[in-house]
Amino acid sequence: METDEGVELVVDQEKNAEVEGRQEDKQTEIYNIDLDHSSKVLTVKIVTTATQVVAASTLIFAAKPKVIKIAAALAVSTRRRKGVVIRDPEEELHT
């Protein structure tokens, strides 16, 4: 080991220590939470007077959905060969 390599190792260790120190500072900034913030922002308004509410209601009748029946499509003769569908055009015209 030469002296230059030893100096480089010491410099690298010092840089690593600085980086770790910065990470600790950043984490303390992140975790520095103002716990009294919710009590500052959220306030409860207490109402002691009562008010009378009058509600009117009317019946709303819902319409019944209509079911429409659609005839199923006629089956067309098809043959499959190696993933290819072959149709006969004359059979499709006789619908």
DRENPA-3360 file (N, C-alpha, C; in nm, 2 decimals, always signed):
BEGIN
1 = METDEGVE = +0.08/-0.12/+0.00/+0.00/+0.00/+0.00/+0.09/+0.12/+0.00 ~ +0.07/+0.21/-0.09/+0.15/+0.33/-0.10/+0.08/+0.44/-0.02 ~ +0.15/+0.55/+0.00/+0.10/+0.66/+0.08/-0.01/+0.73/+0.02 ~ -0.01/+0.74/-0.12/-0.12/+0.80/-0.19/-0.25/+0.72/-0.17 ~ -0.24/+0.59/-0.17/-0.36/+0.51/-0.15/-0.42/+0.53/-0.01 ~ -0.33/+0.54/+0.09/-0.37/+0.56/+0.22/-0.44/+0.69/+0.24 ~ -0.39/+0.80/+0.17/-0.44/+0.93/+0.18/-0.58/+0.93/+0.11 ~ -0.59/+0.86/+0.00/-0.72/+0.85/-0.07/-0.83/+0.78/+0.02;
9 = LVVDQEKN = -0.78/+0.67/+0.09/-0.88/+0.60/+0.18/-0.93/+0.69/+0.29 ~ -0.84/+0.77/+0.35/-0.87/+0.86/+0.46/-0.97/+0.97/+0.40 ~ -0.94/+1.02/+0.28/-1.03/+1.12/+0.23/-1.17/+1.06/+0.20 ~ -1.17/+0.94/+0.14/-1.30/+0.87/+0.12/-1.38/+0.85/+0.25 ~ -1.31/+0.81/+0.35/-1.38/+0.79/+0.48/-1.43/+0.92/+0.54 ~ -1.36/+1.03/+0.52/-1.41/+1.16/+0.56/-1.53/+1.20/+0.49 ~ -1.53/+1.18/+0.35/-1.64/+1.21/+0.27/-1.77/+1.13/+0.31 ~ -1.74/+1.00/+0.34/-1.85/+0.91/+0.38/-1.91/+0.96/+0.51;
17 = AEVEGRQE = -1.83/+1.01/+0.60/-1.87/+1.06/+0.73/-1.96/+1.18/+0.71 ~ -1.91/+1.27/+0.62/-1.99/+1.39/+0.59/-2.13/+1.36/+0.53 ~ -2.13/+1.26/+0.44/-2.26/+1.22/+0.38/-2.35/+1.17/+0.49 ~ -2.30/+1.08/+0.57/-2.38/+1.03/+0.68/-2.43/+1.14/+0.77 ~ -2.35/+1.23/+0.80/-2.39/+1.35/+0.88/-2.50/+1.43/+0.82 ~ -2.49/+1.44/+0.69/-2.60/+1.51/+0.61/-2.73/+1.44/+0.62 ~ -2.72/+1.30/+0.61/-2.84/+1.22/+0.61/-2.91/+1.23/+0.74 ~ -2.83/+1.24/+0.85/-2.89/+1.25/+0.98/-2.96/+1.39/+1.00;
25 = DKQTEIYN = -2.89/+1.49/+0.94/-2.96/+1.62/+0.95/-3.09/+1.63/+0.87 ~ -3.09/+1.56/+0.75/-3.21/+1.56/+0.67/-3.32/+1.48/+0.74 ~ -3.28/+1.37/+0.81/-3.38/+1.29/+0.88/-3.44/+1.37/+0.99 ~ -3.36/+1.44/+1.06/-3.41/+1.52/+1.17/-3.50/+1.63/+1.12 ~ -3.47/+1.69/+1.01/-3.56/+1.79/+0.95/-3.70/+1.72/+0.91 ~ -3.69/+1.60/+0.85/-3.81/+1.53/+0.81/-3.90/+1.50/+0.93 ~ -3.84/+1.45/+1.04/-3.91/+1.40/+1.15/-3.95/+1.52/+1.25 ~ -3.91/+1.64/+1.22/-3.94/+1.75/+1.30/-4.08/+1.79/+1.27;
33 = IDLDHSSK = -4.18/+1.73/+1.33/-4.32/+1.75/+1.31/-4.38/+1.84/+1.41 ~ -4.46/+1.94/+1.37/-4.53/+2.02/+1.46/-4.65/+1.95/+1.51 ~ -4.64/+1.89/+1.63/-4.76/+1.81/+1.68/-4.87/+1.90/+1.73 ~ -4.85/+2.03/+1.75/-4.96/+2.12/+1.79/-5.03/+2.18/+1.67 ~ -4.99/+2.14/+1.55/-5.04/+2.20/+1.43/-5.19/+2.17/+1.42 ~ -5.23/+2.05/+1.45/-5.38/+2.01/+1.44/-5.46/+2.09/+1.53 ~ -5.41/+2.12/+1.65/-5.49/+2.20/+1.75/-5.49/+2.35/+1.70 ~ -5.39/+2.39/+1.63/-5.39/+2.53/+1.58/-5.49/+2.54/+1.46;
41 = VLTVKIVT = -5.50/+2.44/+1.38/-5.58/+2.45/+1.26/-5.73/+2.41/+1.28 ~ -5.75/+2.30/+1.35/-5.88/+2.25/+1.38/-5.94/+2.32/+1.50 ~ -6.05/+2.38/+1.48/-6.12/+2.44/+1.59/-6.27/+2.39/+1.59 ~ -6.32/+2.38/+1.71/-6.46/+2.33/+1.72/-6.55/+2.45/+1.76 ~ -6.65/+2.47/+1.68/-6.75/+2.57/+1.71/-6.86/+2.51/+1.79 ~ -6.89/+2.56/+1.91/-6.99/+2.50/+1.99/-7.12/+2.59/+1.97 ~ -7.23/+2.53/+1.93/-7.35/+2.60/+1.91/-7.45/+2.56/+2.02 ~ -7.50/+2.66/+2.10/-7.59/+2.63/+2.21/-7.73/+2.66/+2.17;
49 = TATQVVAA = -7.76/+2.73/+2.07/-7.90/+2.75/+2.03/-7.95/+2.65/+1.94 ~ -8.07/+2.61/+1.96/-8.14/+2.51/+1.88/-8.22/+2.58/+1.77 ~ -8.23/+2.52/+1.65/-8.31/+2.57/+1.55/-8.41/+2.46/+1.51 ~ -8.53/+2.51/+1.47/-8.63/+2.41/+1.43/-8.63/+2.40/+1.28 ~ -8.63/+2.27/+1.23/-8.62/+2.24/+1.09/-8.75/+2.18/+1.05 ~ -8.81/+2.23/+0.95/-8.94/+2.18/+0.89/-8.90/+2.12/+0.76 ~ -8.94/+1.99/+0.74/-8.91/+1.93/+0.61/-9.03/+1.88/+0.55 ~ -9.05/+1.90/+0.42/-9.16/+1.85/+0.35/-9.11/+1.74/+0.26;
57 = STLIFAAK = -9.19/+1.63/+0.25/-9.15/+1.53/+0.16/-9.26/+1.49/+0.06 ~ -9.22/+1.45/-0.05/-9.31/+1.41/-0.16/-9.26/+1.27/-0.21 ~ -9.35/+1.19/-0.25/-9.31/+1.06/-0.30/-9.27/+1.07/-0.44 ~ -9.16/+1.01/-0.47/-9.11/+1.00/-0.61/-9.12/+0.86/-0.66 ~ -9.20/+0.84/-0.76/-9.21/+0.70/-0.81/-9.11/+0.67/-0.91 ~ -9.04/+0.56/-0.90/-8.94/+0.52/-1.00/-9.00/+0.45/-1.11 ~ -8.96/+0.47/-1.23/-9.01/+0.40/-1.34/-8.94/+0.26/-1.35 ~ -9.02/+0.17/-1.39/-8.97/+0.03/-1.41/-8.89/+0.02/-1.54;
65 = PKVIKIAA = -8.78/-0.04/-1.53/-8.70/-0.05/-1.66/-8.77/-0.15/-1.75 ~ -8.76/-0.12/-1.88/-8.82/-0.21/-1.98/-8.71/-0.30/-2.03 ~ -8.74/-0.43/-2.04/-8.65/-0.53/-2.09/-8.68/-0.56/-2.23 ~ -8.58/-0.53/-2.32/-8.60/-0.55/-2.46/-8.53/-0.68/-2.50 ~ -8.61/-0.77/-2.56/-8.55/-0.90/-2.60/-8.50/-0.89/-2.74 ~ -8.38/-0.93/-2.76/-8.31/-0.92/-2.89/-8.29/-1.07/-2.94 ~ -8.33/-1.10/-3.06/-8.31/-1.23/-3.11/-8.16/-1.26/-3.12 ~ -8.12/-1.38/-3.09/-7.98/-1.42/-3.10/-7.94/-1.43/-3.25;
73 = ALAVSTRR = -7.82/-1.40/-3.28/-7.77/-1.40/-3.41/-7.77/-1.55/-3.46 ~ -7.80/-1.57/-3.58/-7.79/-1.70/-3.64/-7.65/-1.76/-3.64 ~ -7.64/-1.88/-3.62/-7.51/-1.95/-3.62/-7.46/-1.96/-3.76 ~ -7.34/-1.92/-3.78/-7.28/-1.93/-3.91/-7.18/-2.04/-3.91 ~ -7.18/-2.13/-4.01/-7.09/-2.24/-4.00/-6.95/-2.19/-4.03 ~ -6.86/-2.22/-3.94/-6.72/-2.19/-3.96/-6.63/-2.31/-3.93 ~ -6.52/-2.31/-3.99/-6.42/-2.42/-3.97/-6.29/-2.35/-3.92 ~ -6.22/-2.42/-3.83/-6.10/-2.37/-3.78/-5.99/-2.46/-3.83;
81 = RKGVVIRD = -5.89/-2.40/-3.89/-5.77/-2.48/-3.92/-5.65/-2.39/-3.88 ~ -5.57/-2.45/-3.79/-5.45/-2.38/-3.75/-5.47/-2.24/-3.70 ~ -5.58/-2.21/-3.63/-5.61/-2.08/-3.58/-5.67/-1.98/-3.68 ~ -5.70/-2.03/-3.80/-5.76/-1.94/-3.91/-5.91/-1.98/-3.92 ~ -6.00/-1.89/-3.92/-6.14/-1.91/-3.94/-6.17/-1.91/-4.08 ~ -6.23/-2.01/-4.14/-6.27/-2.02/-4.28/-6.42/-2.01/-4.28 ~ -6.48/-1.91/-4.36/-6.62/-1.90/-4.37/-6.66/-1.92/-4.51 ~ -6.78/-1.98/-4.53/-6.84/-1.99/-4.66/-6.93/-1.87/-4.69;
89 = PEEELHT = -6.89/-1.79/-4.79/-6.98/-1.67/-4.82/-7.12/-1.70/-4.86 ~ -7.14/-1.81/-4.92/-7.28/-1.85/-4.97/-7.36/-1.88/-4.85 ~ -7.31/-1.94/-4.74/-7.39/-1.98/-4.62/-7.42/-1.85/-4.55 ~ -7.34/-1.75/-4.55/-7.36/-1.63/-4.48/-7.47/-1.54/-4.54 ~ -7.49/-1.56/-4.67/-7.59/-1.48/-4.74/-7.73/-1.53/-4.72 ~ -7.75/-1.65/-4.68/-7.88/-1.71/-4.66/-7.95/-1.68/-4.52 ~ -7.92/-1.57/-4.47/-7.97/-1.53/-4.34/-8.12/-1.48/-4.35;
% end
